[in-house]
């Protein structure tokens, strides 16, 4: 059992590393070509069929790049395809989903306080959501609505917000955000695999056969590429969010996800406008900062919207983290809800070492990690994963009151 757990842990690490490597390659090439495309300049000396050109300098040399809007007059001798970065990013991400969330469904995927379902059912829901998401998206793009680029993007935003809400009604907060990222990334990668590359292959086949390629294939591919452009940054946010419980583990996590998509648009708009040499719209950064502050507020002050009473009013006021007469209540809570994993010798099945090296077995250790306990188990529901130890709302309030009262006590 010990060797199995160690092997599984390293397999998860390897999958995550592989995913990061391929994602860097995909996002890097994507961002480069978006910037290149927007920076193209039309000049009179361009060859027939060329749309624009760009001069760039990098690594001690100059590059002269020309773009053909549909295709050159004849097939070039060598053609480099940019597709495998996308494919392997999705494959490695799905592998990580299987290893971490499907293999550890009881711990990371299912929160029985949200929806009491079995691991096989949760996995089937997960898989179905990814597949159905692509089908719905593709049908919308091919519908009459697809001819209105910005109207289509508004509808797609509504779909993404609905999925954000839906995932939080099915899985743990951590898994909900991860799935929202996977849902979006599946659309992006399928755009490459199902639309962009096949359309480019049709153009190449026409060139080889001596036919004039139909420009509609490039137009459709460009629309899908535009969607990928604006979805990239939210996907990165959701993939990183599992390290920040205040983003996914709070009551308004789905609203936070909706605002993240908007931040992706505002940030990309600045880059797109700048690369197109149409100015530097600084207002986009102001909007982004406002949205981020709103996200911070939603993650930490839900009681103003829900009518939740102040935690300090329902729990004892502690003057310090340890040594207070009431501290045994917190210690008892931590020992029953947390220490089966956060111990020198964890007793929870499959856990062979304390997560992140955090041990909570005595007064000193609990006091040393008071802030982490407050954020991950008090202010958010990130811990215990999937609320596997059934920590109650009142117990979370106790942790919040303990930390906040102790901090206030130190200020006095």
C-alpha positions in Angstrom: 0.0 0.0 0.0 2.8 2.4 0.9 4.6 1.8 -2.5 1.3 2.2 -4.4 0.6 5.6 -2.7 4.1 6.8 -3.5 3.9 5.7 -7.1 0.5 7.4 -7.5 1.8 10.6 -6.0 4.8 10.8 -8.4 2.5 9.9 -11.3 0.3 12.8 -10.4 3.4 15.1 -10.2 4.7 13.8 -13.6 1.3 14.5 -15.2 1.1 18.0 -13.8 4.6 18.8 -15.0 3.9 17.4 -18.4 0.7 19.5 -18.5 2.6 22.7 -17.6 5.2 22.1 -20.2 2.7 21.5 -23.0 0.5 24.4 -21.9 3.5 26.8 -22.0 4.2 25.6 -25.5 0.6 26.0 -26.7 -0.1 29.3 -25.0 3.2 30.7 -26.0 2.8 29.9 -29.7 -0.9 31.1 -29.5 0.0 34.5 -28.0 2.9 34.9 -30.4 0.7 34.4 -33.5 -2.1 36.6 -32.2 0.4 39.4 -31.6 2.0 38.8 -35.0 -1.4 38.7 -36.8 -2.5 42.0 -35.2 0.8 43.7 -35.9 0.9 42.9 -39.7 1.4 45.9 -41.9 0.1 46.2 -45.5 2.7 47.5 -47.9 2.6 48.0 -51.7 5.5 45.8 -52.5 3.9 42.6 -51.1 3.6 39.6 -53.4 0.1 38.7 -54.8 -2.2 37.2 -52.2 -0.1 38.5 -49.2 -2.2 40.3 -46.6 0.6 41.9 -44.6 4.1 41.7 -43.3 6.1 42.2 -40.1 9.7 42.8 -39.3 10.9 41.4 -36.0 14.2 41.1 -34.2 15.1 38.4 -31.7 18.1 36.5 -30.6 20.5 38.6 -32.5 18.8 38.3 -35.9 16.0 39.9 -38.0 12.9 38.0 -39.2 10.8 39.1 -42.2 7.3 37.5 -41.9 4.5 37.6 -44.5 1.0 36.4 -44.1 -1.3 35.1 -46.9 -4.9 35.7 -45.9 -6.1 32.5 -47.8 -3.1 30.8 -49.2 0.0 31.4 -51.5 -0.3 30.7 -55.2 1.5 27.3 -54.7 2.3 24.9 -51.9 5.6 25.8 -50.1 8.3 23.2 -50.0 8.2 23.1 -46.2 5.2 23.8 -43.9 5.3 23.8 -40.1 2.1 22.9 -38.4 1.2 24.2 -34.9 -1.2 21.7 -33.5 0.5 19.2 -31.3 1.0 21.7 -28.5 -2.8 21.9 -28.2 -3.4 18.2 -28.4 -0.8 17.3 -25.7 -2.0 20.0 -23.4 -5.5 18.6 -23.4 -4.2 15.0 -23.2 -1.9 15.7 -20.2 -4.7 17.8 -18.5 -7.1 14.9 -18.9 -4.5 12.5 -17.6 -4.1 14.7 -14.5 -7.9 14.9 -14.1 -8.0 11.1 -14.1 -5.2 10.6 -11.7 -6.1 13.3 -9.1 -9.8 13.8 -9.3 -11.1 10.4 -10.6 -8.6 8.4 -8.7 -9.2 10.4 -5.6 -12.9 11.1 -6.2 -14.0 10.7 -2.5 -11.4 13.2 -1.4 -11.2 15.7 -4.2 -14.2 15.4 -6.5 -17.2 14.7 -4.3 -18.6 16.8 -1.5 -21.5 14.9 0.0 -22.7 18.0 1.6 -23.2 19.5 -1.9 -24.4 16.3 -3.7 -24.4 12.8 -2.3 -23.3 10.7 -5.3 -21.0 7.7 -5.8 -17.6 8.1 -7.4 -18.7 6.4 -10.7 -21.6 8.7 -11.0 -19.5 11.8 -10.4 -16.9 10.6 -13.0 -19.7 10.0 -15.6 -21.1 13.5 -14.9 -17.6 15.0 -15.3 -17.0 13.2 -18.6 -20.4 14.0 -20.0 -20.1 17.7 -19.2 -16.9 18.0 -21.2 -18.4 16.2 -24.2 -21.8 17.9 -24.2 -20.1 21.3 -23.6 -18.2 21.0 -26.9 -21.3 19.9 -28.8 -23.4 22.8 -27.5 -20.6 25.3 -28.3 -20.1 23.9 -31.8 -23.8 24.0 -32.6 -24.0 27.7 -31.4 -21.0 28.6 -33.7 -22.6 26.9 -36.7 -26.0 28.4 -36.0 -27.2 31.7 -37.6 -26.0 33.3 -34.3 -22.5 32.4 -35.4 -22.5 35.0 -38.0 -22.6 37.7 -35.3 -19.2 37.4 -33.6 -19.8 39.5 -30.6 -23.4 38.4 -30.1 -22.1 34.8 -30.2 -19.5 35.6 -27.6 -22.2 37.2 -25.3 -24.2 34.0 -25.5 -21.1 31.9 -24.9 -20.4 33.9 -21.8 -23.9 33.1 -20.4 -23.2 29.4 -21.1 -19.9 29.6 -19.2 -21.5 31.4 -16.2 -24.2 28.7 -16.2 -21.6 26.0 -16.2 -19.7 27.8 -13.3 -22.9 27.7 -11.2 -23.7 24.1 -12.3 -20.3 22.7 -11.4 -20.5 24.2 -7.9 -23.8 22.3 -7.4 -22.2 19.0 -8.3 -18.7 18.9 -7.0 -16.3 20.3 -4.4 -15.4 23.9 -4.9 -11.8 22.9 -5.9 -13.2 20.3 -8.5 -15.8 22.8 -9.8 -13.1 25.4 -10.7 -10.9 22.7 -12.2 -13.7 21.4 -14.3 -14.6 24.8 -15.5 -11.1 25.2 -16.7 -11.2 21.7 -18.3 -14.6 22.5 -19.9 -13.2 25.7 -21.4 -9.9 24.0 -22.4 -11.8 21.2 -24.1 -13.6 23.7 -26.3 -10.3 25.4 -27.1 -8.4 22.2 -28.0 -11.4 20.8 -29.9 -11.5 24.1 -31.9 -7.9 23.3 -33.0 -8.5 19.5 -33.6 -12.1 19.7 -35.1 -12.1 23.0 -37.0 -8.9 25.0 -37.4 -6.5 22.2 -38.5 -9.1 20.4 -40.7 -9.9 23.7 -42.5 -6.2 24.3 -43.0 -5.8 20.8 -44.4 -8.6 21.5 -46.9 -6.7 24.6 -48.1 -3.5 22.6 -48.4 -5.3 19.9 -50.4 -6.7 22.6 -52.8 -3.2 24.0 -53.3 -1.8 20.6 -54.1 -4.6 19.9 -56.5 -4.2 23.3 -58.2 -7.5 24.7 -57.0 -8.1 28.1 -55.6 -8.9 27.6 -51.9 -12.3 28.9 -50.6 -11.7 31.8 -48.1 -14.6 30.6 -45.9 -12.3 28.0 -44.3 -9.9 30.6 -43.1 -12.7 32.9 -41.8 -14.3 30.1 -39.7 -10.9 29.1 -38.3 -10.2 32.8 -37.4 -13.4 33.1 -35.5 -12.6 30.0 -33.4 -9.1 31.3 -32.9 -10.6 34.5 -31.6 -12.6 32.6 -29.0 -9.4 30.7 -27.9 -7.7 34.1 -27.6 -10.2 35.4 -25.0 -10.6 32.1 -23.1 -6.9 31.4 -22.5 -6.3 33.6 -19.4 -9.5 32.4 -17.5 -8.3 28.8 -18.1 -4.9 29.6 -16.5 -6.7 31.2 -13.5 -8.9 28.1 -12.9 -5.9 25.8 -13.2 -4.0 27.8 -10.6 -7.0 28.3 -8.3 -6.6 25.0 -6.6 -3.7 26.5 -4.6 -5.9 29.5 -3.5 -9.0 28.3 -1.5 -10.5 31.8 -1.2 -11.2 31.6 -4.9 -13.0 28.3 -5.0 -14.0 27.4 -1.5 -16.4 30.3 -0.7 -20.2 30.7 -1.1 -20.0 32.9 -4.1 -17.4 30.9 -6.0 -19.5 30.7 -9.2 -19.9 34.5 -9.2 -16.1 34.8 -8.8 -15.7 32.5 -11.8 -18.0 34.7 -13.9 -15.9 37.7 -13.1 -12.7 35.9 -14.0 -14.0 35.4 -17.5 -14.6 39.2 -17.7 -11.1 39.8 -16.5 -9.8 37.6 -19.2 -11.6 39.8 -21.8 -10.3 43.1 -20.4 -6.7 41.9 -20.1 -6.6 40.4 -23.6 -8.3 43.5 -25.0 -5.3 45.6 -23.8 -2.8 43.2 -25.4 -4.8 42.9 -28.6 -5.2 46.6 -29.0 -1.6 47.3 -28.2 -0.3 44.7 -30.7 -2.6 46.1 -33.4 -1.0 49.5 -32.8 -4.3 51.1 -32.0 -3.2 52.7 -28.7 -2.9 51.5 -25.1 -6.4 51.4 -23.5 -5.4 51.7 -19.8 -9.0 51.7 -18.8 -8.9 47.9 -19.3 -6.5 47.6 -16.4 -8.6 49.8 -14.2 -11.6 47.6 -14.9 -9.6 44.5 -14.2 -8.4 45.8 -10.8 -12.0 46.7 -9.9 -13.1 43.2 -10.8 -10.3 41.6 -8.8 -11.1 43.7 -5.8 -14.8 42.7 -6.1 -13.6 39.0 -6.3 -11.6 39.5 -3.1 -14.6 41.1 -1.4 -16.9 38.2 -2.5 -14.5 35.7 -1.1 -14.2 37.3 2.4 -17.4 39.2 3.2 -20.3 37.0 2.2 -22.1 37.8 5.4 -23.0 41.2 4.1 -25.0 39.6 1.3 -26.4 36.6 3.1 -27.2 38.0 6.5 -24.8 35.7 8.2 -24.1 36.8 11.8 -20.7 37.9 12.8 -18.6 34.8 13.7 -17.2 36.7 16.8 -20.7 36.9 18.2 -21.3 33.1 18.2 -17.9 31.9 19.4 -15.6 32.6 22.4 -13.2 35.5 22.0 -9.7 34.2 22.2 -6.9 36.6 23.2 -4.2 34.6 21.6 -3.7 31.5 19.4 -2.6 29.2 22.2 -2.8 29.3 26.0 -6.3 30.8 26.2 -8.7 28.8 28.4 -11.0 28.2 25.5 -8.2 27.0 23.2 -8.9 23.4 24.0 -12.1 23.6 21.9 -10.1 24.6 18.8 -7.5 22.0 19.5 -10.2 19.3 19.9 -11.8 20.4 16.6 -8.5 20.3 14.7 -7.6 17.0 16.2 -10.9 15.4 15.2 -11.2 17.0 11.7 -7.7 17.6 10.5 -5.0 15.6 12.2 -5.8 12.3 10.6 -4.0 13.7 7.6 -1.9 16.5 9.1 0.2 14.2 11.4 3.7 12.8 11.3 2.1 9.4 10.6 -1.3 10.1 8.8 -4.0 7.5 9.4 -6.2 8.4 6.4 -6.0 5.8 3.7 -3.7 6.7 0.8 -2.0 9.6 2.7 1.5 8.6 3.6 2.8 12.0 4.7 1.2 15.2 6.0 0.0 17.4 3.0 2.4 20.2 2.3 4.4 19.1 5.3 1.8 20.7 7.7 1.3 18.9 11.0 -1.4 19.8 13.5 -0.8 17.5 16.5 0.0 19.9 19.3 -0.6 23.5 20.5 2.5 24.9 18.9 1.8 23.4 15.5 -1.8 24.6 15.6 -0.8 28.1 16.6 2.0 28.2 14.0 -0.6 27.4 11.2 -3.4 29.5 12.6 -3.6 31.6 9.4 -3.7 28.6 7.1 -6.4 27.0 9.3 -8.4 30.2 9.2 -8.2 30.6 5.4 -8.6 27.0 4.3 -11.1 25.6 6.9 -12.6 28.8 8.4 -13.1 31.4 5.7 -13.3 28.8 2.9 -14.4 25.2 2.6 -11.1 24.1 0.9 -10.3 21.9 3.9 -11.1 19.2 4.7 -11.1 18.2 1.0 -14.7 17.3 0.0 -15.5 18.0 3.7 -14.6 14.3 4.2 -14.6 14.7 8.0 -18.0 16.5 8.1 -16.8 19.8 9.7 -20.0 21.8 10.5 -20.7 25.5 9.8 -20.6 26.3 13.5 -17.1 24.7 13.7 -15.9 26.9 10.8 -17.3 29.9 12.6 -15.4 28.9 15.7 -12.1 28.8 13.7 -12.9 32.2 12.2 -13.7 33.8 15.6 -10.6 32.2 17.2 -8.2 33.7 14.6 -9.8 37.1 14.2 -10.2 37.6 17.9 -6.6 36.6 18.5 -5.4 39.0 15.9 -7.5 41.8 17.3 -6.3 40.9 20.8 -2.6 41.3 19.7 -3.3 44.7 18.3 -4.6 46.0 21.7 
